[in-house]
């Protein structure tokens, strides 16, 4: 089940607040777009084996500039916001 726009915004704000303490080479909108990418990817994964890897599903700017730690935090943030994963909050 896809996150609502408000829920996607909450994930984006949480990621921006928590961060990883590392410098970034992308703007806030790139991170917000990556939240959409992750949620869309998770929905496709819920329906069947996703056609692309998580990393490939991210927008090129985020994928190319985010560190492994930033990508991991982003993935966990988006995953924990899913209604059936409330135990991860």
WOFEN-V751950 format. One record per helix or strand. SS is the DSSP state (H for helix, E for strand). FROM is the first residue (numbers start at 0). TO is the last residue. If there is no record, write none. Layout:
ss & from & to
SS & FROM & TO
SS & FROM & TO
This chain:
ss & from & to
H & 4 & 17
H & 27 & 46
H & 53 & 56
H & 59 & 64
H & 67 & 79
H & 82 & 87
